[in-house]
Amino acid sequence: MHDATAQKLNYFKLLDQPFNNTRDTRFFYESSVHGEALSRLLFLAQDGNMGMGLLTGEIGCGKTMTRTVLHKRLDPRRYKVVSIENCLLEFDYLLLEIISQIKGERIRTSELPDRYSRLAEFKSLLVHEFMGSGRHLVVMLDEAQQLSDTDLEGVKGLTNIASERENFVTMILIGQPELREKVRRLPQVDQRISLRYHLKPLSAAETFRYLEHRMHVAGLEGPPPFTREAVMLICKACRGIPREINRLCKLALDYAIAHERSVVGADIVEMVYRDLRRHEGTFDPGGEVF
């Protein structure tokens, strides 16, 4: 850790950075909406016969962190989890990536050169790895709004592979709100989705608990150094979006440290937010900030 970073942490008696935008699941705050999303997705995976699920939310609302926590909570003895970070791949290459993750090794294009060979290998893996084993395959596709209609239909087709008594695959599509509309336009995909959930923004009360949780994980003892008015402004400015809350809080803490302030008040939040908007080119000097 750099000396400058250590000095900043020591100012508020922290052991770690509380507002970094990383996937460190220690900092996951299980709000009412995130907890409900996790509960529903766990049910979907554990049932094993529901085909497909859909998780949507605005950019920065915590979809990827929720996916990461879900992955950790699925017992690897019972579930093989495949996570696709983004869906810019066409279906044939997406299928190759899924096969590679199941096998735990990189499969070259030359080894399975066409869709037929890849589907045959995928079916073979399902039969040998999952049929009658008590294990289940869960495939999570992040940024699924990037999939074309044809690719979505291909993904849906993978859930058709099953025995008379059991389904082998659960697909979870994760993406921005437009994914819901895309799915609705494809009846054959829409009808296969058994569970849907949309992550809503945090309320002001949840924003405070979110700040409290992250700062306590980072080592803070006692209440977070944000006034009630500051938290209200943070929630309003960031629209309850966790990624934006992290950014604003990180800068507000830095400002407080630089100016030897022990409490982050509404004045600091407003100053930092004005500066952010000014540099992003969205600041109107004659308009209201909040």
TAJOPE-V711654 format. One record per residue. N is the residue number from 1. PHI is phi in whole degrees, 0 to 359 (none if undefined). Layout:
# TAJOPE-V711654
n=N phi=PHI
n=N phi=PHI
This chain:
# TAJOPE-V711654
n=1 phi=none
n=2 phi=293
n=3 phi=302
n=4 phi=297
n=5 phi=294
n=6 phi=299
n=7 phi=296
n=8 phi=296
n=9 phi=297
n=10 phi=296
n=11 phi=302
n=12 phi=256
n=13 phi=56
n=14 phi=253
n=15 phi=256
n=16 phi=211
n=17 phi=287
n=18 phi=279
n=19 phi=236
n=20 phi=288
n=21 phi=275
n=22 phi=237
n=23 phi=259
n=24 phi=293
n=25 phi=290
n=26 phi=300
n=27 phi=270
n=28 phi=295
n=29 phi=260
n=30 phi=275
n=31 phi=293
n=32 phi=300
n=33 phi=284
n=34 phi=289
n=35 phi=295
n=36 phi=294
n=37 phi=300
n=38 phi=299
n=39 phi=300
n=40 phi=292
n=41 phi=291
n=42 phi=297
n=43 phi=299
n=44 phi=302
n=45 phi=293
n=46 phi=289
n=47 phi=295
n=48 phi=77
n=49 phi=233
n=50 phi=255
n=51 phi=79
n=52 phi=223
n=53 phi=231
n=54 phi=224
n=55 phi=239
n=56 phi=233
n=57 phi=174
n=58 phi=295
n=59 phi=303
n=60 phi=86
n=61 phi=275
n=62 phi=109
n=63 phi=295
n=64 phi=292
n=65 phi=296
n=66 phi=298
n=67 phi=299
n=68 phi=296
n=69 phi=294
n=70 phi=303
n=71 phi=305
n=72 phi=293
n=73 phi=274
n=74 phi=273
n=75 phi=300
n=76 phi=297
n=77 phi=285
n=78 phi=249
n=79 phi=229
n=80 phi=258
n=81 phi=254
n=82 phi=251
n=83 phi=244
n=84 phi=256
n=85 phi=293
n=86 phi=213
n=87 phi=246
n=88 phi=285
n=89 phi=287
n=90 phi=288
n=91 phi=306
n=92 phi=300
n=93 phi=281
n=94 phi=298
n=95 phi=298
n=96 phi=296
n=97 phi=294
n=98 phi=298
n=99 phi=300
n=100 phi=300
n=101 phi=291
n=102 phi=296
n=103 phi=282
n=104 phi=76
n=105 phi=208
n=106 phi=285
n=107 phi=264
n=108 phi=283
n=109 phi=303
n=110 phi=294
n=111 phi=285
n=112 phi=229
n=113 phi=283
n=114 phi=218
n=115 phi=298
n=116 phi=301
n=117 phi=293
n=118 phi=287
n=119 phi=296
n=120 phi=297
n=121 phi=292
n=122 phi=298
n=123 phi=298
n=124 phi=298
n=125 phi=296
n=126 phi=299
n=127 phi=295
n=128 phi=280
n=129 phi=266
n=130 phi=237
n=131 phi=297
n=132 phi=70
n=133 phi=264
n=134 phi=80
n=135 phi=256
n=136 phi=220
n=137 phi=263
n=138 phi=243
n=139 phi=250
n=140 phi=249
n=141 phi=252
n=142 phi=276
n=143 phi=54
n=144 phi=290
n=145 phi=295
n=146 phi=283
n=147 phi=290
n=148 phi=286
n=149 phi=302
n=150 phi=297
n=151 phi=291
n=152 phi=297
n=153 phi=294
n=154 phi=295
n=155 phi=298
n=156 phi=302
n=157 phi=298
n=158 phi=293
n=159 phi=280
n=160 phi=284
n=161 phi=281
n=162 phi=203
n=163 phi=264
n=164 phi=295
n=165 phi=252
n=166 phi=211
n=167 phi=264
n=168 phi=262
n=169 phi=232
n=170 phi=240
n=171 phi=255
n=172 phi=240
n=173 phi=268
n=174 phi=234
n=175 phi=187
n=176 phi=285
n=177 phi=307
n=178 phi=296
n=179 phi=297
n=180 phi=299
n=181 phi=292
n=182 phi=300
n=183 phi=294
n=184 phi=298
n=185 phi=282
n=186 phi=240
n=187 phi=306
n=188 phi=293
n=189 phi=277
n=190 phi=304
n=191 phi=289
n=192 phi=278
n=193 phi=279
n=194 phi=266
n=195 phi=217
n=196 phi=227
n=197 phi=209
n=198 phi=245
n=199 phi=283
n=200 phi=268
n=201 phi=295
n=202 phi=284
n=203 phi=282
n=204 phi=298
n=205 phi=296
n=206 phi=289
n=207 phi=298
n=208 phi=297
n=209 phi=294
n=210 phi=297
n=211 phi=299
n=212 phi=300
n=213 phi=299
n=214 phi=295
n=215 phi=288
n=216 phi=292
n=217 phi=299
n=218 phi=283
n=219 phi=113
n=220 phi=292
n=221 phi=250
n=222 phi=102
n=223 phi=288
n=224 phi=293
n=225 phi=276
n=226 phi=249
n=227 phi=288
n=228 phi=301
n=229 phi=296
n=230 phi=296
n=231 phi=295
n=232 phi=300
n=233 phi=293
n=234 phi=299
n=235 phi=298
n=236 phi=292
n=237 phi=296
n=238 phi=263
n=239 phi=57
n=240 phi=73
n=241 phi=269
n=242 phi=306
n=243 phi=297
n=244 phi=288
n=245 phi=300
n=246 phi=302
n=247 phi=297
n=248 phi=293
n=249 phi=292
n=250 phi=300
n=251 phi=290
n=252 phi=294
n=253 phi=296
n=254 phi=299
n=255 phi=296
n=256 phi=299
n=257 phi=294
n=258 phi=298
n=259 phi=253
n=260 phi=53
n=261 phi=257
n=262 phi=272
n=263 phi=229
n=264 phi=267
n=265 phi=264
n=266 phi=298
n=267 phi=296
n=268 phi=292
n=269 phi=300
n=270 phi=295
n=271 phi=297
n=272 phi=294
n=273 phi=293
n=274 phi=301
n=275 phi=296
n=276 phi=300
n=277 phi=294
n=278 phi=298
n=279 phi=284
n=280 phi=272
n=281 phi=78
n=282 phi=246
n=283 phi=269
n=284 phi=251
n=285 phi=304
n=286 phi=268
n=287 phi=258
n=288 phi=277
n=289 phi=281
n=290 phi=238
